[in-house]
Amino acid sequence: MRAFNFVWPSAYHDSVTLMRLTRDLESVPGVARAAAMMGTPQNRVLMQDAGLLTAAGEAAGPPDLGATPRPRTLASALRAVPDANVALISIPGLYAAAEARRALRAGLHVMLFSDNVPIDQEIELKRFARERGLMLMGPDCGTAVVNGVPLGFANAVPRGRIGIAAASGTGAQEVMSVIARCGEGVSHVIGVGGRDLSDAVGGLAMEQALEALAADPGTSVVCVIGKPPGATVARRLESQIERVGKPCAMHFVGSGTASLEDCARDAVALARGEKHHPVAFTVPDAELARVASEARRGRRPEQRFVRGVYSGGTLAWEARSILDATLGDVAPGVTGTGSGHRVVDLGEDIFTVGRPHPMIDGAVRREWIAREAADPATAVLLLDVVLGYGAHADPAGELLLAIEAARDQAGQRGAALAVVASVTGTDADPQNRSAQVSRLRGAGVAVMPSNAQAARLAARIAAR
């Protein structure tokens, strides 16, 4: 296999742009594998280990990539856009904290999309931001909506009266999308980063987010979501929510039997002054029984387990929690390991080093779908399809070939493989949720209205 390296000196592009470019390059006929990345020492080592580094690539430096003229520093960017008040930072974690500090010193709020930022730097940055009356969203903040402007992986939702404070990216997307489908809208979505609610970080950004939503006249209901907080943060969070002085819907994934969907519906009910949340999207039990019965046809005795292959971290954790509560025998974590029921979050850092996030490029997901389908014990494939700005233009279509191949592989063994999915997003998203659902259902995928309902159906199909 021949390898080619092309270097454009002194032109920076953020990681989201590079991931999308990688996806487009790999779609070119004759290209087996592609990567668009900055010329950092770490990236050159990755290419060397993969046998793809040439002399041209070896000579590349950290600022080298593309030739389009763009601001090369924060100062030059501010000269170009002097009225900016938010900086979105998406660079390797090794350099992200220093750039975030420069932005805060310049009086800018910061959305820190970058991951792999050391936790001590996160704490220092959040304290630094608070001292200056600024907000640091992140690190690893993938989704936000500020004054109606979507940032990162956000969905197209209407403006409204529900404000979301989220220590979760895809969790925020699930909640805002359900809110929109219920006929309500969001005022702001403030992402705080997945580690913010840990006792180590102390909920520094969440406290600021709640203060901001409390002071915002356009927010009448506050919604708080994330993974379970540390014990110290949980106690502090209770008093912070009381001080908000507005109705609050709250959900921490994996605690109790409620779901992200339930939290969104509760927020809608609070906004409307109703006692019960709307249930228009709940699939009747009789229909679930019919779908589960059809999905079991042709299943062999050794097919016993649900295998979740996810692009969204919080959605993966929610699915794992539901499967564990319903079936038991679920592998710990979302690493895709274990011989029983298992879920993998392919958006974890370990799977995205040198590769695009699976919401941008489904190559790694297609590999995992094939891997799980090859296991004779797999009864159900459970998938999430996440839409929105920055995501793949046709995520359902990108997965269908892998799904069809997986079913063919099972059929060759005389088995039948059930596939269950949910689609997070709205019809206003660039990918159009209804169109994505139709494509999946047309291929025989059982599509449920929410991630939680999809996980419950998968459990029902696998149950004996």
N, C-alpha and C positions, 0 to 999 in steps of 0.2 A: 504493500500500500504506500503510495506516494504522499508526502506531507508538504504543505505549503504554509509559510508564515508571511503575512503582509503587515507592515508596520507603518503607521502614520504618526509622525512625531508631534508632540506638544499639543494634543487636542483631547480633552477629557470628556467622557460621557458617563452618566450615572449607570448604576447596575441594572435598573429596570430596562433602560434602552439597550444595554448590552445583551440582556437575556432575550429580548425580542429579536435583536439582530441575529443571535445564535439560532433561534428557532427558524428564522427565515432562511439562513444559510443552509441549515440541515434539510430544508425542503427542496433544495436545488438537486436535480438529477445528477447522480454520480458522486455526490458528497456523502461519505459514510458518517463522518462526525465532524462537527465544527465547534469553535469556541471563539467568542469575541470578548476580550478581557484586557484590562490595563496591564502594562508591562512591569508589574511589581515582581520582586524576587520570588514571592510565594507562588504567583501565577506561572512564572517561568519554571519553577520546580514541578508544578503540576503537569505542565506540558512535557517537560523532560521525562517524568515518570511514565507518561502515556506514550512516549516515543514519538511525539509530534513536534518537538522543538528543533528548529533549524538555526543556521547561523544568523539569519535575519532576526528571528525571534530572540535569540540570545543577546543581541545588541540592544533590545528595547529597554526603555526605562519606565519608571512609574507614571510619568505624564504622557506616555505615548499611546496613541490609538488612531483617532480619525482626523480628517483634515478640515472639517467644517469650522470656520472661525466662531468661537464662543468665548464668553468671559472666562478667564483662567483663574481668577481669584474672587473671593467674596467682595473685595473692595471694588473690582471692576464690574461685578454683577450689580452692586448697589448704585454705581454710577449710571448703569444702563436702566435700572428700575429704582429710582430714588424713593418712591413711595412704598416699596415693599415692606411688609411687617412680619412676614413668615419666611424662614429658610427651610427648604426641604433638603436634607442631607442624606445621600445614598452613595457612600464610598466604603471601601473595606474598613472593618471595625478597628484595625490597627491605627488608622488615621482619623477616624470619625470624631472622637472626643475633642481633639484639637480644633477641628473645623467647627464643631458645635460651640465650643467656647468662644471662638472668634465671632460667630454669629450673635451669641448672647451679649458679648461686649459691644456689638454694634447696635444693640437695642432690638434685636429680632427675636420673636418666638421661634422655636425650633421643632420641626418634625424630624426625628432621627430615625430614618427608615433602616439604617445599617444595623446588622446584628454582629455578634462576636465582639461587642464592646465590654471590656472588663467591668464587673459589677462595682468596684470601688470608683471607677470613673463615672459610672452612671449616678452614683450617690453624690459625688462631688458636683457634677453638672446640674443635678436637680436642685441642690442647695444653692448653687451659684445663680441659677435662674430665678429661684424664689426671692433671693435677696434683691434682685433687680425688678421684681414685679413681672417676670416673664414666665412663660410656660415652656417646659421641655417635654415633648411627647415622644416617648421611646426610652431607650433604644429598642430596635425591633418593632417599631410601630408601623404596621402595614396599612392601616386604614384610618382616615379622619375625614370629617366634613366640617369646614369652618365657614360660617356665614354663607352656606349654600354651595361652597366651592369644594368639590371632591378632591382628596389627596390620596396618593397611593392606590391600593386596591379598594376603591369605594364604589358603591352602587348609585345609580341614578334614581333618587327618591325625591318626592316633593318636600318643599319647606313646610314646617309645621311646628307644633307646640311641644314635642317630646324631645328632650335632650338626653344624649347617651354618653356616659362615661365608661370607657371599656379598657380593661386590661386584657384585650383579646382582639385579634384582627378579624378572622372569619366569624367569630361570635358576634361582633358588631355588625358584620354584613348580614348575617342571618336575621338578627333582630330588626335592623332597619328595613330589610326587605319585607319581612312579615308585617311590620307597621304600615308600610306603603300599600301592601296588598289588602290590608284592612281598611284602607281609605284615609289614613292619617299620614302625617309627615314629621320630619325631624328638624329641630332648630340647629343643633350642632351634634357632631360625633367627635368626642375628644378621646383619642387613644393615648394610653399612658405607658404602654409597654408591658410585656408579659411578666416581668419580674417585679413590677412596682408594688404589688400587694404582698410580697414576701416580707418577713420581719427584717431581713437585712436592709432592704431599701426603705421600708417603713411607710409605704403608701404616700410618698411625698407628692407625686404628680396627681394621684387620685384626689387628695385633699384640695389641691388647686382646681382641679376639674369641677369638683362639687361646688366650690366657692364661685367659680365662673358661671355655672349653670344656675346657681341660686340667685346671682345678681342679674342674670339676663332676663329682661322683660318679655322676650319672645318665647321663653321656656316656661311651661306650666306644669309639666311632669318630668321627673328625672328617672332615668333607667340606668342601673349599675350592673355591669356584667364582668365576668372574669373567672379564673380558676379560684378555688378556695383560698382565702387570705391566710397569712400566718396568724397565730393566736393573738399576738399583741396588736397587729393591724386590725384584726376583726373587732376587737373591743373598741379601738379608737374610731373605726369606721361607723360603728353604731351611733356614737355621739355626733360625728360629722354629718351623718344623714339627718339626724334630728334637727341640726342647725340649718339645714337647707330650707326648711319651712315650706316645702312643696311635696305633693304626693310622690312617692318613690316606689318603683318596681325594681326588685333586686334578684339576681340569680348568679350563683357560683356553680359552674359546671362540675358535676360529680357529687354535689351535696343534695341529698333528698331526691324526690321523684319528679320534680318539675323539670322543664326543659327551656332552652332558649326561646322556642316558639311560645311557651306559656308565659315567659317573661314579657315578650313583645305584646301579647294579647292583654296581659294585665296592665301594661302601660297604656294601651288603647282604651281599655275600660276606665282607667283613672282619668284620662283626658276627657272622656265623654260623661264622666260622673255616673257611670254604671257600676253595678255590683259584680257583674260577671263578664268575663272577657268573651268576645265573639268566638263561635266555634264553627264558622262556615267552612273551614278547610279540613275539618276532621272527617276522615273516611269512615263510613259506617262499619260496624263490626261484621255484618253479614257480607259486605264487599271484601273486607280483609280476609275472611274465611274462604271466600271463593278464590281470591288471588293466591292465597297460600296453598290451597288444595291443588290448583293448576300447576303451581311452581314445583310441587313435590312429585309430579308425574315423571316417571322414568328415573327417579333417583335410586341409586344403588345403596345397599346396606352400609357400605363403608363411608358414604358421604354423610358426614355428621356436623360439619363445622361451618361457621360464618367467618369469612375473611374480608376485613375492611381494608380498602386501598384508598387512602385519603390524600388530598392536597391541602386541606385546611386543618391546622393544629387543634383549635378548640372544637371543631366539628368532630375530629377524630376522637378526642377525649370524651365528648358527649356520647358518641356511638359506643365507645368501649364501656362507659359507665352503664348505659342502658342494657347492653348485652350481658354485662356481669350481673346486674340486678335481675335480669330475666332468665338467663341460662346458667350462669356460673361457669366455672372452668375457662375463664378468659385470661389470657396471658397478661401479666402486669405491664403497664406502660403502653406506649404506642410505637413500638420498635419493630413490629412485624415478626417477632420471634415467638417461639412456643409451638407446641404440637396440637393445641386445641383451638378454640376460638381466638382470633387475634386481629389486631388493627395496627396499621402502620401509618404514620404521619410523614409523608414524603417531602413535606416542607421543612423538616428539621435540618439543622445546619449540616449534619453528617451526610445528608443526601444532596445538598445543593452546592457543595464546594466545587467550584469550577463548572457548575451546570446551572441552567436556568431553573427558577422556581417552577414546580409542576403546574401552577396556575397560569404560567406563561407558555410552557412547553411540556406536553404530556409524554415525552419520550420515556422518562423513568417510570411513569405510571403504567405505560404499555408493557414495559419489561416486567413490572411486578404483577400485573394482571395475568400475563403469560405464566409467570412463576407459580402463582396461586392456583391457576387452572390446571397446571401439571400435577398438582397434589391430588391423589385420588380421594382424599378425605374432605375436600372442599365441596360443600353443598350450595353455598350462597356467596356470591361476590357482592359486597356492599361498597358503593361509591358515592362520593360527593362531586358535584359539578358546580363550580363557583364562577359567577359572571361578574362583570363590572369593568370599570376603566382599568386599563393596564393588563387585563387578563387576556387569554387567547381569544381570537376572533370567533372560533367555533369549537369550544371545548368538547361538546357532545360528539360532533363529527370526528374530532381527533381521537376519541376513545372507541368509536364504533368498530373500526377494523380489528382492534385488539379484543373487543368483546365477542365479535363474530368468530375470530380465530380461537378464542377460549372455549366457546360452545362447540365448535367443530372438534377441538381436541378432546373434550369430554365425550362427544358423540362417538368418536373412534374407540372409546373404551366401553361403549354401551351405556353411558351415563348421561344424565341431564343436569345442566348447570343453571341455577337461578341467578338472575342479576337484578339487584334492587338499587335504586339511586334516588337522590334528591337534587334539586336545582336551586341554588341560592342566588337570588337576583330578582329583577323586575322586568316587565316588558319594555320599560324605557331604557334599559341597559343596551349598550351597543350590540350585544349578542341576541337580545330579545328572549326573555324567559320562555314564553309560550312556544316559540319556534324550537328552542332547545329541547323542551319537554316532548314536543311532537316527534322530533327526530329520534329520541331515545325510545319512546313508546312504539314508534314504527318499527324499531328493531327488536321488539319484544322485551324491553327493559321495564320493570315495574317501577314507575316514578311516583314517589310520595310527595305530599305538599311541604314536608319539612324534613330536616335531618333526623329529628327524633322519631317521627313516624316511620321513616325508612328503616331505622335501626330496629324498631319494634316489629315491623313486618319481617325483616330478615331473621330475627329471633323466632318469630312464629313459624316461618318456613322450616327452620332448622330443628325446632323442637320435635320431640318424639312423644 
